[in-house]
């Protein structure tokens, strides 16, 4: 009798668990742990890779605190759709709804950008400043510090991250706008890898 009672209880529990999982599978329902999560709570999940308040402590991971909201949303949706290549960001971005991405973007856009402390070659940085002025300033204004035009911040960003991103653009792995492609290819044809190295040193010098 006791065995039958236990078996019955387990069956009921199993059915309840199955119904619960089916409900969560419904696209209209979100996991209970994320329902109503604040922008701060959602953004805290990024700290493991991008640092506290989005100030990255590692050269392969960009600083995201201080980026414009529109640019942040564009990146996250690009990772989510697969249009922008990434190591693990494609998988991570799929875990957030568009509403949650908007919340996270609002949070990080309200923070101060913290430039990376990294080594640079002063002579190359000086040449890179001139290259930036000629080829990049129109879109990445104020020496690459301005994010109000909804472009990525270049000044003070980790060099290794910028190099990897530029390599994706040049190889065609990541799409460029027509204007950007024209300028990047023109610079690459004229100055080669050396010109981009000078640019990276210039951005690294903006601390």
PyMOL commands that place a pseudoatom at each C-alpha (Angstrom):
pseudoatom trace, name=CA, resn=UNK, resi=1, chain=A, elem=C, hetatm=0, pos=[0.000, 0.000, 0.000]
pseudoatom trace, name=CA, resn=UNK, resi=2, chain=A, elem=C, hetatm=0, pos=[2.821, 2.331, 0.952]
pseudoatom trace, name=CA, resn=UNK, resi=3, chain=A, elem=C, hetatm=0, pos=[4.668, 1.472, -2.251]
pseudoatom trace, name=CA, resn=UNK, resi=4, chain=A, elem=C, hetatm=0, pos=[1.596, 2.289, -4.345]
pseudoatom trace, name=CA, resn=UNK, resi=5, chain=A, elem=C, hetatm=0, pos=[1.193, 5.610, -2.530]
pseudoatom trace, name=CA, resn=UNK, resi=6, chain=A, elem=C, hetatm=0, pos=[4.830, 6.542, -3.150]
pseudoatom trace, name=CA, resn=UNK, resi=7, chain=A, elem=C, hetatm=0, pos=[4.552, 5.493, -6.785]
pseudoatom trace, name=CA, resn=UNK, resi=8, chain=A, elem=C, hetatm=0, pos=[1.437, 7.578, -7.195]
pseudoatom trace, name=CA, resn=UNK, resi=9, chain=A, elem=C, hetatm=0, pos=[3.095, 10.617, -5.648]
pseudoatom trace, name=CA, resn=UNK, resi=10, chain=A, elem=C, hetatm=0, pos=[6.088, 10.265, -7.942]
pseudoatom trace, name=CA, resn=UNK, resi=11, chain=A, elem=C, hetatm=0, pos=[3.804, 9.998, -10.961]
pseudoatom trace, name=CA, resn=UNK, resi=12, chain=A, elem=C, hetatm=0, pos=[1.963, 13.177, -10.002]
pseudoatom trace, name=CA, resn=UNK, resi=13, chain=A, elem=C, hetatm=0, pos=[5.269, 14.964, -9.404]
pseudoatom trace, name=CA, resn=UNK, resi=14, chain=A, elem=C, hetatm=0, pos=[6.548, 13.790, -12.786]
pseudoatom trace, name=CA, resn=UNK, resi=15, chain=A, elem=C, hetatm=0, pos=[3.451, 15.031, -14.566]
pseudoatom trace, name=CA, resn=UNK, resi=16, chain=A, elem=C, hetatm=0, pos=[3.713, 18.372, -12.812]
pseudoatom trace, name=CA, resn=UNK, resi=17, chain=A, elem=C, hetatm=0, pos=[7.370, 18.674, -13.815]
pseudoatom trace, name=CA, resn=UNK, resi=18, chain=A, elem=C, hetatm=0, pos=[6.496, 17.830, -17.418]
pseudoatom trace, name=CA, resn=UNK, resi=19, chain=A, elem=C, hetatm=0, pos=[3.736, 20.440, -17.503]
pseudoatom trace, name=CA, resn=UNK, resi=20, chain=A, elem=C, hetatm=0, pos=[6.103, 23.018, -15.998]
pseudoatom trace, name=CA, resn=UNK, resi=21, chain=A, elem=C, hetatm=0, pos=[8.748, 22.334, -18.657]
pseudoatom trace, name=CA, resn=UNK, resi=22, chain=A, elem=C, hetatm=0, pos=[6.152, 22.527, -21.426]
pseudoatom trace, name=CA, resn=UNK, resi=23, chain=A, elem=C, hetatm=0, pos=[5.002, 25.887, -20.134]
pseudoatom trace, name=CA, resn=UNK, resi=24, chain=A, elem=C, hetatm=0, pos=[8.542, 27.231, -20.091]
pseudoatom trace, name=CA, resn=UNK, resi=25, chain=A, elem=C, hetatm=0, pos=[8.999, 26.092, -23.677]
pseudoatom trace, name=CA, resn=UNK, resi=26, chain=A, elem=C, hetatm=0, pos=[6.214, 28.434, -24.704]
pseudoatom trace, name=CA, resn=UNK, resi=27, chain=A, elem=C, hetatm=0, pos=[7.841, 31.483, -26.289]
pseudoatom trace, name=CA, resn=UNK, resi=28, chain=A, elem=C, hetatm=0, pos=[5.415, 33.720, -24.435]
pseudoatom trace, name=CA, resn=UNK, resi=29, chain=A, elem=C, hetatm=0, pos=[6.861, 32.650, -21.076]
pseudoatom trace, name=CA, resn=UNK, resi=30, chain=A, elem=C, hetatm=0, pos=[10.302, 33.480, -19.717]
pseudoatom trace, name=CA, resn=UNK, resi=31, chain=A, elem=C, hetatm=0, pos=[12.201, 31.485, -17.084]
pseudoatom trace, name=CA, resn=UNK, resi=32, chain=A, elem=C, hetatm=0, pos=[10.999, 32.532, -13.657]
pseudoatom trace, name=CA, resn=UNK, resi=33, chain=A, elem=C, hetatm=0, pos=[14.477, 33.682, -12.635]
pseudoatom trace, name=CA, resn=UNK, resi=34, chain=A, elem=C, hetatm=0, pos=[14.555, 36.300, -15.410]
pseudoatom trace, name=CA, resn=UNK, resi=35, chain=A, elem=C, hetatm=0, pos=[10.990, 37.564, -15.281]
pseudoatom trace, name=CA, resn=UNK, resi=36, chain=A, elem=C, hetatm=0, pos=[11.004, 41.215, -14.254]
pseudoatom trace, name=CA, resn=UNK, resi=37, chain=A, elem=C, hetatm=0, pos=[14.796, 41.312, -13.734]
pseudoatom trace, name=CA, resn=UNK, resi=38, chain=A, elem=C, hetatm=0, pos=[16.171, 44.833, -13.384]
pseudoatom trace, name=CA, resn=UNK, resi=39, chain=A, elem=C, hetatm=0, pos=[18.674, 46.356, -15.802]
pseudoatom trace, name=CA, resn=UNK, resi=40, chain=A, elem=C, hetatm=0, pos=[21.313, 46.146, -13.059]
pseudoatom trace, name=CA, resn=UNK, resi=41, chain=A, elem=C, hetatm=0, pos=[20.650, 42.454, -12.405]
pseudoatom trace, name=CA, resn=UNK, resi=42, chain=A, elem=C, hetatm=0, pos=[20.774, 41.601, -16.115]
pseudoatom trace, name=CA, resn=UNK, resi=43, chain=A, elem=C, hetatm=0, pos=[23.960, 43.637, -16.626]
pseudoatom trace, name=CA, resn=UNK, resi=44, chain=A, elem=C, hetatm=0, pos=[25.702, 41.982, -13.691]
pseudoatom trace, name=CA, resn=UNK, resi=45, chain=A, elem=C, hetatm=0, pos=[25.796, 38.766, -15.729]
pseudoatom trace, name=CA, resn=UNK, resi=46, chain=A, elem=C, hetatm=0, pos=[28.297, 40.452, -18.083]
pseudoatom trace, name=CA, resn=UNK, resi=47, chain=A, elem=C, hetatm=0, pos=[30.846, 41.227, -15.359]
pseudoatom trace, name=CA, resn=UNK, resi=48, chain=A, elem=C, hetatm=0, pos=[32.582, 37.850, -15.548]
pseudoatom trace, name=CA, resn=UNK, resi=49, chain=A, elem=C, hetatm=0, pos=[34.043, 38.695, -18.972]
pseudoatom trace, name=CA, resn=UNK, resi=50, chain=A, elem=C, hetatm=0, pos=[33.619, 42.465, -19.365]
pseudoatom trace, name=CA, resn=UNK, resi=51, chain=A, elem=C, hetatm=0, pos=[34.515, 43.506, -15.806]
pseudoatom trace, name=CA, resn=UNK, resi=52, chain=A, elem=C, hetatm=0, pos=[32.643, 45.448, -13.168]
pseudoatom trace, name=CA, resn=UNK, resi=53, chain=A, elem=C, hetatm=0, pos=[30.563, 48.216, -14.767]
pseudoatom trace, name=CA, resn=UNK, resi=54, chain=A, elem=C, hetatm=0, pos=[31.753, 47.021, -18.166]
pseudoatom trace, name=CA, resn=UNK, resi=55, chain=A, elem=C, hetatm=0, pos=[35.395, 48.033, -17.573]
pseudoatom trace, name=CA, resn=UNK, resi=56, chain=A, elem=C, hetatm=0, pos=[37.240, 45.058, -19.058]
pseudoatom trace, name=CA, resn=UNK, resi=57, chain=A, elem=C, hetatm=0, pos=[40.425, 43.838, -17.430]
pseudoatom trace, name=CA, resn=UNK, resi=58, chain=A, elem=C, hetatm=0, pos=[41.456, 41.532, -20.284]
pseudoatom trace, name=CA, resn=UNK, resi=59, chain=A, elem=C, hetatm=0, pos=[42.884, 42.391, -23.735]
pseudoatom trace, name=CA, resn=UNK, resi=60, chain=A, elem=C, hetatm=0, pos=[40.630, 40.037, -25.674]
pseudoatom trace, name=CA, resn=UNK, resi=61, chain=A, elem=C, hetatm=0, pos=[37.398, 41.373, -24.197]
pseudoatom trace, name=CA, resn=UNK, resi=62, chain=A, elem=C, hetatm=0, pos=[36.208, 44.911, -24.978]
pseudoatom trace, name=CA, resn=UNK, resi=63, chain=A, elem=C, hetatm=0, pos=[35.152, 47.488, -22.447]
pseudoatom trace, name=CA, resn=UNK, resi=64, chain=A, elem=C, hetatm=0, pos=[31.411, 47.991, -22.873]
pseudoatom trace, name=CA, resn=UNK, resi=65, chain=A, elem=C, hetatm=0, pos=[30.624, 50.555, -20.207]
pseudoatom trace, name=CA, resn=UNK, resi=66, chain=A, elem=C, hetatm=0, pos=[30.026, 53.928, -21.883]
pseudoatom trace, name=CA, resn=UNK, resi=67, chain=A, elem=C, hetatm=0, pos=[29.062, 52.613, -25.332]
pseudoatom trace, name=CA, resn=UNK, resi=68, chain=A, elem=C, hetatm=0, pos=[26.007, 54.224, -26.902]
pseudoatom trace, name=CA, resn=UNK, resi=69, chain=A, elem=C, hetatm=0, pos=[22.703, 52.422, -26.434]
pseudoatom trace, name=CA, resn=UNK, resi=70, chain=A, elem=C, hetatm=0, pos=[22.005, 52.158, -30.173]
pseudoatom trace, name=CA, resn=UNK, resi=71, chain=A, elem=C, hetatm=0, pos=[25.456, 50.691, -30.885]
pseudoatom trace, name=CA, resn=UNK, resi=72, chain=A, elem=C, hetatm=0, pos=[25.174, 48.238, -27.990]
pseudoatom trace, name=CA, resn=UNK, resi=73, chain=A, elem=C, hetatm=0, pos=[21.756, 47.017, -29.165]
pseudoatom trace, name=CA, resn=UNK, resi=74, chain=A, elem=C, hetatm=0, pos=[23.022, 46.684, -32.747]
pseudoatom trace, name=CA, resn=UNK, resi=75, chain=A, elem=C, hetatm=0, pos=[25.932, 44.524, -31.594]
pseudoatom trace, name=CA, resn=UNK, resi=76, chain=A, elem=C, hetatm=0, pos=[23.850, 42.272, -29.352]
pseudoatom trace, name=CA, resn=UNK, resi=77, chain=A, elem=C, hetatm=0, pos=[21.211, 41.706, -32.018]
pseudoatom trace, name=CA, resn=UNK, resi=78, chain=A, elem=C, hetatm=0, pos=[23.981, 41.026, -34.548]
pseudoatom trace, name=CA, resn=UNK, resi=79, chain=A, elem=C, hetatm=0, pos=[25.473, 38.384, -32.252]
pseudoatom trace, name=CA, resn=UNK, resi=80, chain=A, elem=C, hetatm=0, pos=[22.017, 36.956, -31.591]
pseudoatom trace, name=CA, resn=UNK, resi=81, chain=A, elem=C, hetatm=0, pos=[21.189, 36.595, -35.295]
pseudoatom trace, name=CA, resn=UNK, resi=82, chain=A, elem=C, hetatm=0, pos=[24.658, 35.382, -36.239]
pseudoatom trace, name=CA, resn=UNK, resi=83, chain=A, elem=C, hetatm=0, pos=[25.335, 38.369, -38.513]
pseudoatom trace, name=CA, resn=UNK, resi=84, chain=A, elem=C, hetatm=0, pos=[28.279, 39.361, -36.302]
pseudoatom trace, name=CA, resn=UNK, resi=85, chain=A, elem=C, hetatm=0, pos=[30.848, 36.611, -35.643]
pseudoatom trace, name=CA, resn=UNK, resi=86, chain=A, elem=C, hetatm=0, pos=[31.966, 35.931, -32.095]
pseudoatom trace, name=CA, resn=UNK, resi=87, chain=A, elem=C, hetatm=0, pos=[33.546, 33.321, -29.879]
pseudoatom trace, name=CA, resn=UNK, resi=88, chain=A, elem=C, hetatm=0, pos=[30.820, 32.806, -27.282]
pseudoatom trace, name=CA, resn=UNK, resi=89, chain=A, elem=C, hetatm=0, pos=[28.718, 35.960, -27.700]
pseudoatom trace, name=CA, resn=UNK, resi=90, chain=A, elem=C, hetatm=0, pos=[26.473, 34.318, -30.275]
pseudoatom trace, name=CA, resn=UNK, resi=91, chain=A, elem=C, hetatm=0, pos=[25.368, 31.745, -27.723]
pseudoatom trace, name=CA, resn=UNK, resi=92, chain=A, elem=C, hetatm=0, pos=[25.095, 34.268, -24.891]
pseudoatom trace, name=CA, resn=UNK, resi=93, chain=A, elem=C, hetatm=0, pos=[23.060, 36.810, -26.867]
pseudoatom trace, name=CA, resn=UNK, resi=94, chain=A, elem=C, hetatm=0, pos=[20.476, 34.176, -27.766]
pseudoatom trace, name=CA, resn=UNK, resi=95, chain=A, elem=C, hetatm=0, pos=[19.670, 33.890, -24.063]
pseudoatom trace, name=CA, resn=UNK, resi=96, chain=A, elem=C, hetatm=0, pos=[18.256, 37.428, -23.897]
pseudoatom trace, name=CA, resn=UNK, resi=97, chain=A, elem=C, hetatm=0, pos=[14.992, 38.775, -25.257]
pseudoatom trace, name=CA, resn=UNK, resi=98, chain=A, elem=C, hetatm=0, pos=[15.039, 42.030, -27.246]
pseudoatom trace, name=CA, resn=UNK, resi=99, chain=A, elem=C, hetatm=0, pos=[13.494, 43.775, -24.239]
pseudoatom trace, name=CA, resn=UNK, resi=100, chain=A, elem=C, hetatm=0, pos=[16.277, 42.524, -21.973]
pseudoatom trace, name=CA, resn=UNK, resi=101, chain=A, elem=C, hetatm=0, pos=[18.914, 43.646, -24.479]
pseudoatom trace, name=CA, resn=UNK, resi=102, chain=A, elem=C, hetatm=0, pos=[17.378, 47.135, -24.430]
pseudoatom trace, name=CA, resn=UNK, resi=103, chain=A, elem=C, hetatm=0, pos=[17.580, 47.162, -20.627]
pseudoatom trace, name=CA, resn=UNK, resi=104, chain=A, elem=C, hetatm=0, pos=[21.228, 46.055, -20.599]
pseudoatom trace, name=CA, resn=UNK, resi=105, chain=A, elem=C, hetatm=0, pos=[22.118, 48.623, -23.279]
pseudoatom trace, name=CA, resn=UNK, resi=106, chain=A, elem=C, hetatm=0, pos=[20.467, 51.417, -21.286]
pseudoatom trace, name=CA, resn=UNK, resi=107, chain=A, elem=C, hetatm=0, pos=[22.459, 50.430, -18.216]
pseudoatom trace, name=CA, resn=UNK, resi=108, chain=A, elem=C, hetatm=0, pos=[25.878, 50.336, -19.873]
pseudoatom trace, name=CA, resn=UNK, resi=109, chain=A, elem=C, hetatm=0, pos=[25.302, 53.471, -21.950]
pseudoatom trace, name=CA, resn=UNK, resi=110, chain=A, elem=C, hetatm=0, pos=[24.841, 55.406, -18.723]
pseudoatom trace, name=CA, resn=UNK, resi=111, chain=A, elem=C, hetatm=0, pos=[28.234, 54.392, -17.351]
pseudoatom trace, name=CA, resn=UNK, resi=112, chain=A, elem=C, hetatm=0, pos=[31.603, 56.068, -17.810]
pseudoatom trace, name=CA, resn=UNK, resi=113, chain=A, elem=C, hetatm=0, pos=[34.041, 54.511, -20.261]
pseudoatom trace, name=CA, resn=UNK, resi=114, chain=A, elem=C, hetatm=0, pos=[37.231, 53.401, -18.509]
pseudoatom trace, name=CA, resn=UNK, resi=115, chain=A, elem=C, hetatm=0, pos=[40.244, 53.393, -20.895]
pseudoatom trace, name=CA, resn=UNK, resi=116, chain=A, elem=C, hetatm=0, pos=[42.462, 50.302, -20.786]
pseudoatom trace, name=CA, resn=UNK, resi=117, chain=A, elem=C, hetatm=0, pos=[45.893, 50.717, -19.232]
pseudoatom trace, name=CA, resn=UNK, resi=118, chain=A, elem=C, hetatm=0, pos=[48.214, 49.222, -21.817]
pseudoatom trace, name=CA, resn=UNK, resi=119, chain=A, elem=C, hetatm=0, pos=[51.621, 49.714, -23.383]
pseudoatom trace, name=CA, resn=UNK, resi=120, chain=A, elem=C, hetatm=0, pos=[52.074, 51.632, -26.637]
pseudoatom trace, name=CA, resn=UNK, resi=121, chain=A, elem=C, hetatm=0, pos=[54.812, 52.989, -28.878]
pseudoatom trace, name=CA, resn=UNK, resi=122, chain=A, elem=C, hetatm=0, pos=[54.800, 56.798, -28.689]
pseudoatom trace, name=CA, resn=UNK, resi=123, chain=A, elem=C, hetatm=0, pos=[56.383, 57.258, -32.145]
pseudoatom trace, name=CA, resn=UNK, resi=124, chain=A, elem=C, hetatm=0, pos=[53.815, 54.980, -33.779]
pseudoatom trace, name=CA, resn=UNK, resi=125, chain=A, elem=C, hetatm=0, pos=[51.000, 56.634, -31.823]
pseudoatom trace, name=CA, resn=UNK, resi=126, chain=A, elem=C, hetatm=0, pos=[52.039, 60.027, -33.208]
pseudoatom trace, name=CA, resn=UNK, resi=127, chain=A, elem=C, hetatm=0, pos=[51.794, 58.721, -36.777]
pseudoatom trace, name=CA, resn=UNK, resi=128, chain=A, elem=C, hetatm=0, pos=[48.570, 56.930, -35.928]
pseudoatom trace, name=CA, resn=UNK, resi=129, chain=A, elem=C, hetatm=0, pos=[46.987, 60.195, -34.774]
pseudoatom trace, name=CA, resn=UNK, resi=130, chain=A, elem=C, hetatm=0, pos=[47.490, 61.655, -38.256]
pseudoatom trace, name=CA, resn=UNK, resi=131, chain=A, elem=C, hetatm=0, pos=[46.112, 58.503, -39.862]
pseudoatom trace, name=CA, resn=UNK, resi=132, chain=A, elem=C, hetatm=0, pos=[43.034, 58.647, -37.654]
pseudoatom trace, name=CA, resn=UNK, resi=133, chain=A, elem=C, hetatm=0, pos=[42.453, 62.289, -38.546]
pseudoatom trace, name=CA, resn=UNK, resi=134, chain=A, elem=C, hetatm=0, pos=[42.575, 61.506, -42.267]
pseudoatom trace, name=CA, resn=UNK, resi=135, chain=A, elem=C, hetatm=0, pos=[40.705, 58.204, -42.448]
pseudoatom trace, name=CA, resn=UNK, resi=136, chain=A, elem=C, hetatm=0, pos=[38.620, 57.702, -39.293]
pseudoatom trace, name=CA, resn=UNK, resi=137, chain=A, elem=C, hetatm=0, pos=[37.722, 61.021, -37.663]
pseudoatom trace, name=CA, resn=UNK, resi=138, chain=A, elem=C, hetatm=0, pos=[34.586, 61.688, -39.694]
pseudoatom trace, name=CA, resn=UNK, resi=139, chain=A, elem=C, hetatm=0, pos=[32.814, 58.711, -38.132]
pseudoatom trace, name=CA, resn=UNK, resi=140, chain=A, elem=C, hetatm=0, pos=[34.845, 58.165, -34.949]
pseudoatom trace, name=CA, resn=UNK, resi=141, chain=A, elem=C, hetatm=0, pos=[35.038, 61.808, -33.935]
pseudoatom trace, name=CA, resn=UNK, resi=142, chain=A, elem=C, hetatm=0, pos=[37.007, 63.498, -31.127]
pseudoatom trace, name=CA, resn=UNK, resi=143, chain=A, elem=C, hetatm=0, pos=[39.953, 61.216, -31.676]
pseudoatom trace, name=CA, resn=UNK, resi=144, chain=A, elem=C, hetatm=0, pos=[37.819, 58.094, -31.412]
pseudoatom trace, name=CA, resn=UNK, resi=145, chain=A, elem=C, hetatm=0, pos=[36.313, 58.989, -28.026]
pseudoatom trace, name=CA, resn=UNK, resi=146, chain=A, elem=C, hetatm=0, pos=[32.871, 60.201, -29.105]
pseudoatom trace, name=CA, resn=UNK, resi=147, chain=A, elem=C, hetatm=0, pos=[30.072, 57.609, -29.055]
pseudoatom trace, name=CA, resn=UNK, resi=148, chain=A, elem=C, hetatm=0, pos=[27.188, 60.001, -29.609]
pseudoatom trace, name=CA, resn=UNK, resi=149, chain=A, elem=C, hetatm=0, pos=[27.104, 59.186, -33.324]
pseudoatom trace, name=CA, resn=UNK, resi=150, chain=A, elem=C, hetatm=0, pos=[26.395, 55.566, -32.366]
pseudoatom trace, name=CA, resn=UNK, resi=151, chain=A, elem=C, hetatm=0, pos=[29.724, 54.132, -33.457]
pseudoatom trace, name=CA, resn=UNK, resi=152, chain=A, elem=C, hetatm=0, pos=[32.109, 52.029, -31.427]
pseudoatom trace, name=CA, resn=UNK, resi=153, chain=A, elem=C, hetatm=0, pos=[34.590, 53.678, -29.100]
pseudoatom trace, name=CA, resn=UNK, resi=154, chain=A, elem=C, hetatm=0, pos=[38.167, 53.224, -30.361]
pseudoatom trace, name=CA, resn=UNK, resi=155, chain=A, elem=C, hetatm=0, pos=[40.277, 55.442, -28.095]
pseudoatom trace, name=CA, resn=UNK, resi=156, chain=A, elem=C, hetatm=0, pos=[41.266, 53.595, -24.953]
pseudoatom trace, name=CA, resn=UNK, resi=157, chain=A, elem=C, hetatm=0, pos=[39.859, 50.262, -26.109]
pseudoatom trace, name=CA, resn=UNK, resi=158, chain=A, elem=C, hetatm=0, pos=[42.006, 47.136, -25.781]
pseudoatom trace, name=CA, resn=UNK, resi=159, chain=A, elem=C, hetatm=0, pos=[44.440, 46.820, -28.701]
pseudoatom trace, name=CA, resn=UNK, resi=160, chain=A, elem=C, hetatm=0, pos=[44.091, 43.050, -29.046]
pseudoatom trace, name=CA, resn=UNK, resi=161, chain=A, elem=C, hetatm=0, pos=[40.311, 43.361, -29.346]
pseudoatom trace, name=CA, resn=UNK, resi=162, chain=A, elem=C, hetatm=0, pos=[40.576, 46.137, -31.960]
pseudoatom trace, name=CA, resn=UNK, resi=163, chain=A, elem=C, hetatm=0, pos=[43.104, 44.116, -33.964]
pseudoatom trace, name=CA, resn=UNK, resi=164, chain=A, elem=C, hetatm=0, pos=[40.876, 41.039, -33.974]
pseudoatom trace, name=CA, resn=UNK, resi=165, chain=A, elem=C, hetatm=0, pos=[37.833, 43.075, -34.975]
pseudoatom trace, name=CA, resn=UNK, resi=166, chain=A, elem=C, hetatm=0, pos=[39.688, 44.829, -37.792]
pseudoatom trace, name=CA, resn=UNK, resi=167, chain=A, elem=C, hetatm=0, pos=[40.999, 41.489, -39.056]
pseudoatom trace, name=CA, resn=UNK, resi=168, chain=A, elem=C, hetatm=0, pos=[37.393, 40.256, -39.285]
pseudoatom trace, name=CA, resn=UNK, resi=169, chain=A, elem=C, hetatm=0, pos=[36.414, 43.362, -41.253]
pseudoatom trace, name=CA, resn=UNK, resi=170, chain=A, elem=C, hetatm=0, pos=[39.316, 43.162, -43.696]
pseudoatom trace, name=CA, resn=UNK, resi=171, chain=A, elem=C, hetatm=0, pos=[38.880, 39.416, -44.298]
pseudoatom trace, name=CA, resn=UNK, resi=172, chain=A, elem=C, hetatm=0, pos=[35.180, 39.889, -45.012]
pseudoatom trace, name=CA, resn=UNK, resi=173, chain=A, elem=C, hetatm=0, pos=[34.152, 37.781, -42.038]
pseudoatom trace, name=CA, resn=UNK, resi=174, chain=A, elem=C, hetatm=0, pos=[32.307, 40.811, -40.712]
pseudoatom trace, name=CA, resn=UNK, resi=175, chain=A, elem=C, hetatm=0, pos=[30.431, 43.290, -42.908]
pseudoatom trace, name=CA, resn=UNK, resi=176, chain=A, elem=C, hetatm=0, pos=[31.424, 46.940, -43.217]
pseudoatom trace, name=CA, resn=UNK, resi=177, chain=A, elem=C, hetatm=0, pos=[29.300, 49.866, -44.315]
pseudoatom trace, name=CA, resn=UNK, resi=178, chain=A, elem=C, hetatm=0, pos=[30.131, 51.139, -47.800]
pseudoatom trace, name=CA, resn=UNK, resi=179, chain=A, elem=C, hetatm=0, pos=[31.810, 54.260, -46.407]
pseudoatom trace, name=CA, resn=UNK, resi=180, chain=A, elem=C, hetatm=0, pos=[33.886, 52.322, -43.890]
pseudoatom trace, name=CA, resn=UNK, resi=181, chain=A, elem=C, hetatm=0, pos=[34.938, 49.716, -46.443]
pseudoatom trace, name=CA, resn=UNK, resi=182, chain=A, elem=C, hetatm=0, pos=[36.107, 52.391, -48.870]
pseudoatom trace, name=CA, resn=UNK, resi=183, chain=A, elem=C, hetatm=0, pos=[38.281, 54.080, -46.249]
pseudoatom trace, name=CA, resn=UNK, resi=184, chain=A, elem=C, hetatm=0, pos=[39.626, 50.880, -44.683]
pseudoatom trace, name=CA, resn=UNK, resi=185, chain=A, elem=C, hetatm=0, pos=[40.612, 49.352, -48.003]
pseudoatom trace, name=CA, resn=UNK, resi=186, chain=A, elem=C, hetatm=0, pos=[42.168, 52.607, -49.177]
pseudoatom trace, name=CA, resn=UNK, resi=187, chain=A, elem=C, hetatm=0, pos=[44.274, 52.804, -46.004]
pseudoatom trace, name=CA, resn=UNK, resi=188, chain=A, elem=C, hetatm=0, pos=[45.246, 49.137, -46.204]
pseudoatom trace, name=CA, resn=UNK, resi=189, chain=A, elem=C, hetatm=0, pos=[46.331, 49.522, -49.830]
pseudoatom trace, name=CA, resn=UNK, resi=190, chain=A, elem=C, hetatm=0, pos=[48.390, 52.611, -49.080]
pseudoatom trace, name=CA, resn=UNK, resi=191, chain=A, elem=C, hetatm=0, pos=[49.933, 51.787, -45.712]
pseudoatom trace, name=CA, resn=UNK, resi=192, chain=A, elem=C, hetatm=0, pos=[49.428, 48.048, -45.252]
pseudoatom trace, name=CA, resn=UNK, resi=193, chain=A, elem=C, hetatm=0, pos=[49.488, 46.428, -41.834]
pseudoatom trace, name=CA, resn=UNK, resi=194, chain=A, elem=C, hetatm=0, pos=[51.969, 49.038, -40.584]
pseudoatom trace, name=CA, resn=UNK, resi=195, chain=A, elem=C, hetatm=0, pos=[49.359, 51.797, -40.890]
pseudoatom trace, name=CA, resn=UNK, resi=196, chain=A, elem=C, hetatm=0, pos=[46.874, 49.839, -38.793]
pseudoatom trace, name=CA, resn=UNK, resi=197, chain=A, elem=C, hetatm=0, pos=[49.558, 49.093, -36.228]
pseudoatom trace, name=CA, resn=UNK, resi=198, chain=A, elem=C, hetatm=0, pos=[50.168, 52.842, -35.884]
pseudoatom trace, name=CA, resn=UNK, resi=199, chain=A, elem=C, hetatm=0, pos=[46.432, 53.412, -35.499]
pseudoatom trace, name=CA, resn=UNK, resi=200, chain=A, elem=C, hetatm=0, pos=[46.234, 50.807, -32.734]
pseudoatom trace, name=CA, resn=UNK, resi=201, chain=A, elem=C, hetatm=0, pos=[49.109, 52.449, -30.899]
pseudoatom trace, name=CA, resn=UNK, resi=202, chain=A, elem=C, hetatm=0, pos=[47.338, 55.786, -31.135]
pseudoatom trace, name=CA, resn=UNK, resi=203, chain=A, elem=C, hetatm=0, pos=[44.134, 54.390, -29.639]
pseudoatom trace, name=CA, resn=UNK, resi=204, chain=A, elem=C, hetatm=0, pos=[46.123, 52.624, -26.920]
pseudoatom trace, name=CA, resn=UNK, resi=205, chain=A, elem=C, hetatm=0, pos=[47.774, 55.938, -26.026]
pseudoatom trace, name=CA, resn=UNK, resi=206, chain=A, elem=C, hetatm=0, pos=[44.403, 57.514, -25.196]
pseudoatom trace, name=CA, resn=UNK, resi=207, chain=A, elem=C, hetatm=0, pos=[44.447, 56.688, -21.492]
for i in range(1, 207): cmd.bond("trace and resi %d" % i, "trace and resi %d" % (i + 1))
show_as sticks, trace
zoom trace
